[in-house]
Amino acid sequence: MTDESKNMQNHSSFQSRAESLRASHRKWQQSLIEAQEGIAAPQLIVEGHLTRMVGLTLEAVGCHAPVGSRCLVEGPDGKDIEAEVVGFSGEKLFLMPTERMLGIVPNARVIPSKKPYDVAVGKELLGRVLDGAGHPLDGKGPLQTSERVSITSRVINPMARHPISEKLDVGIRAINALLSVGRGQRMGLFAGSGVGKSVLLGMMTKYTDADVIVVGLIGERGREVKEFIDNILGEEGMARAVVVASPADDVPVMRLHGASLATRIAEYFRDQGLNVLLLMDSLTRYAQAQREVALAVGEPPATKGYPPSVFAKIPQLVERAGNGDTGGGSITAFYTVLTEGDDQQDPIADAARAILDGHIVLSRELAEAGHYPAIDVEASISRAMTEITSAEHQAAIRQFKQWYSLYRQHRDLISVGAYQRGTDAKVDEAVTMYPQLTEFLQQSITQSVSLADSIDRLETLQSIEVMSPAHDANLQAPMVQQTLPDKSNSYAK
């Protein structure tokens, strides 16, 4: 073999070994990459510590977390207490607990949590009772749902919302006939304490024509939760209902979450194409919870001690209800508004009245007279009525209100005998019809009056022909040619 042949053979062998080494190197590199991908590097979390606690407000330094996120505050027994970031000032974070604070000590560790704010949703929620955090309260075990969604929802484009065009039967004669409600409407129930708003809500819960009912009991008495479920909803009502309860002894942040959770569950069912009835008792307690949070972090008070953020939160919550995108479901919402001292100009009542699609006012005077439901038809209004009622129906409503208002304007004169029949023909009609009007407005808690029966009864009132009395006729002896037919059997559910 010549030297040239040997050199060529050595060169070929060298190239082969080099290629083998390169292949081995590539294989080793790939193995390292796969090993690195399989090993999760520990995520560094910057911890802080508590420096101050005043009331329910915690101040922490040394850690960074966005507003609305959660942190864990280490307790003395090793159990962490969850708190939400509600504000900051410089390097200080302001936190408020989502549960009771017991045993927190100075310089306790504060650990930012990456846990998202999401909630369990699904048809498995029907018949269940949840707290403000979405945990079961009914002792029926954990929620067996496979789907979770963020507690915040997407904002619906106003131009994409389906208009209110269909009536909703709520089972209450006075509302069906005189304050007709449409699917997707947001109504306020304005009342002082003890005038029957919870009972009226319970009647609507049982009698309203809806696929799903979501009830939010926010900031009210704790004993009312079980009473509402057992005595008002019952087994039949709970079969299609979800109850979210955050009573008055819950911390403010949890009461806020309870209202948001009830609304988010209603939104989920609406997005499934269902017609949802959302009942929230009460919007005032929600506003008061936000006031507690805002004042605790230093926001200055504005109207009657309510900071500006309260009046921003109310429309953000209310606007989530209503009709969905065209072709989707609907959320018809009733929010109770507590008018302190029966003051209809209370700042929360005034703000709610401006943002809602109508309001039903309950009168203490009527309630004290044993008139139930104590709906003040003169002070109440449904802003969607013109879109969902006929011209004949609207004319009947106007006639009813004219009779009712005329009588109440002259009630003092009539009661002392100072008004003489025949002085004013329209007042004479109102005096004659008033007993029929009050009978129409009253309804037993065990009665359900359908939408069709309510309108039919209203039209029957208009068909009554009042005879013209003589000037010297006795005021206490009204003359009517026709009396209302007895339809009591058709009202009972």
C-alpha positions in Angstrom: 0.0 0.0 0.0 1.4 3.3 -1.0 1.7 6.3 1.3 -1.0 8.1 -0.5 -3.5 5.2 0.0 -2.6 5.1 3.7 -3.2 8.8 4.1 -6.6 8.6 2.4 -7.6 5.7 4.6 -6.5 7.5 7.8 -8.4 10.6 6.7 -11.6 8.6 6.1 -11.3 6.9 9.5 -10.8 10.3 11.1 -13.9 11.7 9.5 -15.9 8.7 10.6 -14.8 9.1 14.2 -15.4 12.8 14.1 -19.0 12.3 12.7 -19.6 9.7 15.4 -18.4 12.1 18.1 -20.6 14.9 16.7 -23.7 12.6 16.7 -22.9 11.6 20.3 -22.5 15.2 21.2 -25.9 16.1 19.6 -27.5 13.2 21.4 -26.0 14.3 24.7 -27.2 17.9 24.2 -30.7 16.7 23.4 -30.7 14.6 26.6 -29.6 17.7 28.6 -32.4 19.8 27.1 -35.0 17.2 27.9 -33.7 16.8 31.4 -33.8 20.6 31.9 -37.4 20.8 30.6 -38.4 18.1 33.0 -37.0 19.8 36.0 -39.2 22.8 37.2 -37.0 25.5 38.6 -38.3 26.7 41.9 -40.2 30.0 41.6 -38.9 32.6 43.9 -41.6 34.4 45.9 -40.6 37.6 47.7 -42.2 37.5 51.1 -43.0 40.5 53.3 -44.1 41.1 56.9 -46.9 42.9 58.8 -46.1 46.3 60.2 -49.5 47.5 61.4 -53.0 46.3 62.0 -55.9 48.7 62.6 -59.5 47.4 62.7 -59.7 45.0 59.7 -56.9 46.7 57.8 -53.4 45.1 57.6 -50.3 46.9 56.4 -47.4 44.9 55.0 -44.0 45.8 53.5 -41.4 43.9 51.7 -43.6 42.2 49.1 -45.3 43.2 45.9 -48.7 42.1 44.8 -51.4 43.7 42.5 -54.6 45.1 43.8 -57.3 42.4 43.9 -54.8 39.5 44.4 -54.5 37.5 47.6 -51.8 37.0 50.2 -51.4 34.5 53.0 -50.7 35.8 56.4 -48.9 33.4 58.7 -50.7 32.7 62.0 -49.1 31.6 65.3 -50.5 28.0 65.0 -49.1 27.6 61.5 -52.4 28.1 59.8 -52.4 30.8 57.1 -55.0 33.5 57.0 -56.1 34.7 53.5 -56.2 38.4 52.9 -56.9 40.5 49.8 -54.9 43.4 48.5 -57.2 46.4 48.5 -54.7 49.2 48.0 -51.1 50.4 48.5 -49.2 53.6 49.4 -45.5 53.7 48.5 -44.0 50.4 49.7 -46.9 49.6 51.9 -49.6 47.1 50.9 -53.1 47.4 52.4 -54.8 44.1 52.9 -58.2 43.0 54.3 -58.9 39.4 55.5 -61.4 37.2 53.7 -62.0 35.3 57.0 -61.9 35.9 60.7 -58.5 37.2 62.0 -57.5 35.3 65.2 -54.0 35.2 66.6 -52.2 37.5 64.1 -49.0 38.8 65.6 -46.6 41.7 64.7 -44.1 41.0 61.9 -46.1 38.0 60.7 -44.9 36.7 57.3 -47.0 37.8 54.3 -46.7 35.5 51.3 -48.2 36.6 47.9 -50.5 33.8 46.5 -50.7 33.0 42.8 -54.1 31.3 43.2 -56.6 32.7 40.7 -60.0 34.0 41.7 -62.2 31.4 40.0 -65.5 29.8 40.9 -67.1 26.4 40.3 -70.0 26.5 37.8 -72.4 23.9 36.3 -75.8 22.4 36.6 -74.5 20.6 39.7 -74.9 23.9 41.6 -78.7 23.7 41.4 -80.1 23.0 44.9 -76.9 24.0 46.7 -76.1 26.8 49.2 -72.7 28.5 49.0 -70.8 31.1 51.0 -69.2 34.2 49.5 -66.1 32.2 48.6 -68.1 29.5 46.7 -67.7 26.8 49.5 -70.8 24.7 50.3 -72.8 25.6 53.4 -75.5 23.0 53.2 -73.5 20.0 54.4 -74.1 18.0 51.2 -70.4 17.5 50.5 -68.0 19.1 48.0 -69.2 20.5 44.7 -69.0 17.9 42.0 -68.4 20.3 39.1 -65.8 20.0 36.4 -65.9 23.6 35.1 -64.4 26.7 36.7 -64.5 30.3 35.5 -63.0 33.6 36.6 -65.2 35.5 39.1 -64.9 38.5 36.7 -66.6 38.3 33.4 -66.3 39.8 30.0 -68.0 43.1 29.3 -70.9 42.8 26.8 -70.9 45.4 24.1 -74.0 47.5 24.5 -74.8 47.2 20.8 -74.7 43.4 21.1 -77.3 43.2 23.9 -80.7 41.8 22.9 -83.4 44.4 23.6 -86.1 43.8 26.2 -89.1 42.6 24.2 -90.8 39.8 26.2 -92.9 40.0 29.3 -91.9 38.1 32.4 -94.6 36.5 34.6 -93.6 37.1 38.3 -96.8 35.8 39.8 -97.7 39.0 41.6 -100.9 40.7 40.3 -99.9 44.3 41.1 -96.5 43.9 39.3 -97.8 41.9 36.4 -100.6 44.3 35.6 -99.4 47.7 36.7 -95.5 47.4 36.6 -95.0 44.8 33.9 -91.4 43.4 33.9 -89.6 42.3 30.8 -87.0 39.5 30.5 -83.6 41.0 31.0 -84.8 44.0 33.1 -83.1 45.2 36.2 -85.5 46.3 38.9 -85.1 47.8 42.4 -87.2 46.9 45.4 -87.1 50.0 47.6 -88.2 49.6 51.2 -87.4 50.4 54.8 -87.0 47.6 57.3 -89.9 45.4 58.2 -92.3 46.2 55.4 -92.3 42.8 53.6 -89.6 43.0 51.0 -88.1 39.6 51.9 -91.6 38.0 51.7 -92.2 39.7 48.3 -88.9 38.4 47.1 -89.8 34.9 48.3 -93.1 35.0 46.4 -91.3 36.0 43.2 -88.8 33.2 43.8 -91.6 30.6 43.9 -93.9 32.0 41.2 -91.7 33.6 38.5 -91.4 31.8 35.2 -87.7 31.3 34.9 -85.3 28.4 34.1 -82.9 29.1 36.9 -83.1 31.2 40.1 -80.0 32.6 41.7 -80.5 34.2 45.2 -77.8 36.4 46.8 -78.4 37.0 50.5 -75.8 39.7 51.2 -75.2 41.3 54.6 -78.6 40.3 56.0 -79.5 38.4 59.2 -77.9 35.0 59.4 -81.1 33.3 60.7 -82.9 34.4 57.5 -80.8 32.1 55.3 -82.3 28.8 56.6 -85.8 30.3 57.0 -85.7 31.6 53.4 -84.7 28.2 52.1 -87.0 26.1 54.2 -90.1 28.2 54.5 -90.1 30.2 51.2 -88.2 28.3 48.6 -89.0 24.8 49.7 -87.8 21.6 47.9 -89.6 22.5 44.7 -88.0 26.0 44.6 -84.5 24.8 45.5 -84.5 22.2 42.7 -84.0 25.1 40.2 -82.2 27.6 42.5 -78.7 28.4 43.7 -78.3 30.4 47.0 -75.2 32.4 47.8 -75.3 33.6 51.5 -72.9 36.0 53.0 -74.6 37.2 56.2 -73.9 40.4 58.2 -71.2 38.9 60.4 -69.0 38.1 57.3 -66.0 40.4 56.8 -66.6 43.2 54.2 -64.5 41.6 51.5 -66.5 38.4 51.7 -69.8 40.3 51.4 -68.5 41.9 48.2 -67.4 38.6 46.8 -70.8 37.1 47.7 -72.6 39.6 45.4 -70.0 39.1 42.6 -70.3 35.3 42.9 -74.1 35.3 42.7 -73.9 37.5 39.6 -71.2 35.3 38.0 -73.2 32.2 38.5 -76.2 33.9 36.9 -74.0 35.0 34.0 -72.9 31.4 33.4 -76.4 30.1 33.1 -77.4 33.0 30.9 -74.5 32.2 28.6 -76.0 28.7 28.3 -79.1 30.2 26.7 -81.2 30.0 29.9 -83.6 32.6 31.4 -82.3 33.4 34.8 -83.9 35.3 37.7 -81.4 37.0 40.0 -82.6 38.1 43.4 -80.1 40.1 45.5 -80.9 41.1 49.1 -79.5 43.7 49.4 -77.7 46.2 47.2 -77.5 48.5 50.1 -75.4 46.0 52.2 -73.1 45.6 49.2 -72.6 49.3 49.1 -72.0 49.4 52.9 -69.3 46.7 52.6 -67.5 48.7 49.9 -67.8 51.8 52.1 -66.1 49.8 55.0 -63.2 48.8 52.7 -62.7 52.2 51.1 -62.7 54.1 54.4 -60.3 51.6 56.0 -57.7 52.3 53.3 -58.1 56.1 53.6 -60.5 57.0 50.8 -62.2 60.3 51.7 -66.0 60.1 52.3 -68.3 62.0 50.0 -72.1 61.8 50.3 -73.3 60.7 53.8 -70.1 59.0 54.5 -70.0 57.0 51.2 -66.7 57.3 49.3 -66.8 57.8 45.5 -65.7 54.2 44.8 -69.1 53.0 46.2 -71.0 54.9 43.4 -68.6 53.3 40.8 -69.1 49.8 42.2 -72.9 49.8 42.0 -73.2 50.2 38.2 -70.3 47.8 37.6 -72.3 45.1 39.5 -75.7 46.0 38.1 -74.7 46.3 34.4 -73.6 42.6 34.5 -77.2 41.6 34.6 -79.7 42.0 31.7 -79.9 40.3 28.3 -76.9 38.7 26.8 -75.7 38.8 23.2 -78.4 38.5 20.6 -79.8 35.0 20.6 -78.5 34.2 24.1 -80.2 33.9 27.5 -81.3 36.6 30.0 -80.8 37.7 33.6 -83.8 39.5 35.0 -82.6 41.0 38.3 -84.4 42.3 41.4 -82.2 44.2 43.9 -83.5 45.2 47.2 -82.5 48.7 48.4 -82.9 49.6 52.0 -84.1 53.2 52.4 -82.8 54.2 55.8 -85.6 55.9 57.7 -87.8 55.5 54.7 -85.8 58.2 53.0 -86.2 57.8 49.2 -83.5 60.3 48.7 -80.9 58.2 50.5 -77.6 58.4 48.3 -77.6 54.6 47.6 -81.3 54.6 46.8 -80.8 57.7 44.5 -77.8 56.1 42.7 -79.6 52.8 42.3 -82.8 54.4 41.0 -80.7 56.2 38.3 -79.0 53.0 37.0 -81.8 50.5 37.3 -84.6 49.9 34.7 -87.4 50.6 37.2 -88.2 50.6 40.9 -90.9 49.1 43.1 -91.5 51.1 46.3 -92.9 49.5 49.4 -94.9 51.8 51.7 -94.7 51.5 55.5 -98.0 53.2 55.7 -99.7 50.4 53.6 -97.8 47.7 55.6 -99.0 49.1 58.9 -102.6 49.1 57.5 -102.3 45.4 56.8 -102.1 46.0 53.0 -99.8 43.3 51.5 -97.9 43.4 49.3 -97.4 47.0 50.4 -96.6 48.3 46.9 -97.0 52.0 46.4 -98.1 52.1 42.8 -97.9 55.9 42.6 -94.2 56.0 43.4 -93.2 52.9 41.4 -92.4 52.6 37.7 -91.2 50.1 35.1 -89.2 51.8 32.4 -89.6 48.9 29.9 -93.4 48.9 30.0 -93.9 50.9 26.8 -91.8 48.3 24.9 -93.6 45.2 26.2 -97.3 46.3 26.7 -100.0 47.2 24.3 -101.7 50.6 24.0 -104.9 49.1 25.5 -102.9 47.8 28.5 -101.2 51.2 29.0 -104.6 53.0 28.9 -106.0 50.6 31.5 -102.9 51.3 33.8 -103.4 55.1 33.4 -107.0 54.9 34.3 -106.2 52.7 37.4 -103.6 55.1 38.6 -105.8 58.2 38.1 -108.6 56.7 40.2 -106.1 55.6 42.9 -104.3 58.9 43.0 -107.4 61.0 43.0 -108.8 59.1 46.0 -105.6 59.4 48.0 -105.4 63.1 47.2 -108.8 63.7 48.7 -108.6 61.0 51.4 -108.4 63.5 54.3 -111.4 65.4 53.1 -113.4 62.2 52.6 -112.4 60.7 56.0 -113.7 63.8 57.9 -116.9 64.1 55.7 -115.8 67.4 54.2 -116.1 66.2 50.6 -119.6 66.1 49.2 -120.4 63.6 46.5 -121.3 65.3 43.2 -118.7 68.1 43.7 -116.3 66.5 41.2 -117.4 63.7 38.8 -113.9 62.2 38.6 -113.4 62.2 42.3 -116.8 60.5 42.6 -115.6 57.7 40.3 -112.4 57.3 42.3 -114.4 57.1 45.6 -116.7 54.5 44.1 -113.8 52.4 42.6 -111.4 52.6 45.5 -112.5 49.4 47.3 -112.1 47.5 44.1 -108.7 49.0 43.5 -107.4 48.1 47.0 -108.7 44.6 46.6 -106.9 44.3 43.3 -103.6 45.4 44.8 -103.7 42.9 47.7 -102.6 39.3 47.4 -102.0 36.4 49.8 -98.5 35.0 50.1 -99.9 31.6 49.1 -101.5 32.9 45.9 -99.9 33.0 42.5 -101.6 35.1 39.9 -100.5 34.6 36.3 -99.7 37.4 33.9 -102.8 36.7 31.7 -105.1 36.6 34.7 -103.6 39.9 36.1 -104.2 41.7 32.8 -107.7 40.3 32.4 -108.6 41.4 35.9 -107.3 44.9 35.2 -109.3 45.1 32.0 -112.4 44.0 33.9 -112.0 46.9 36.3 -112.1 49.3 33.3 -115.4 47.7 32.1 -117.2 48.7 35.3 -119.6 51.5 34.5 -120.0 53.9 37.4 -123.4 55.5 37.6 -123.5 59.3 38.1 -124.8 60.0 41.6 -127.0 62.9 42.6 -125.5 65.9 44.4 -127.1 64.9 47.6 -126.2 61.2 47.4 -124.5 59.7 50.4 -120.8 59.4 50.0 -120.7 56.0 51.7 -123.1 54.4 49.2 -121.2 54.1 45.9 -123.3 52.9 43.0 -121.7 50.4 40.6 -123.6 48.5 37.8 -121.1 45.6 37.6 -119.0 43.9 40.2 -115.8 42.1 39.6 -116.2 38.4 39.0 -114.8 36.1 41.6 -111.6 34.6 40.2 -110.0 33.6 43.5 -109.9 30.0 42.5 -107.8 30.8 39.4 -105.3 32.7 41.5 -104.3 29.9 43.8 -101.3 28.0 42.7 
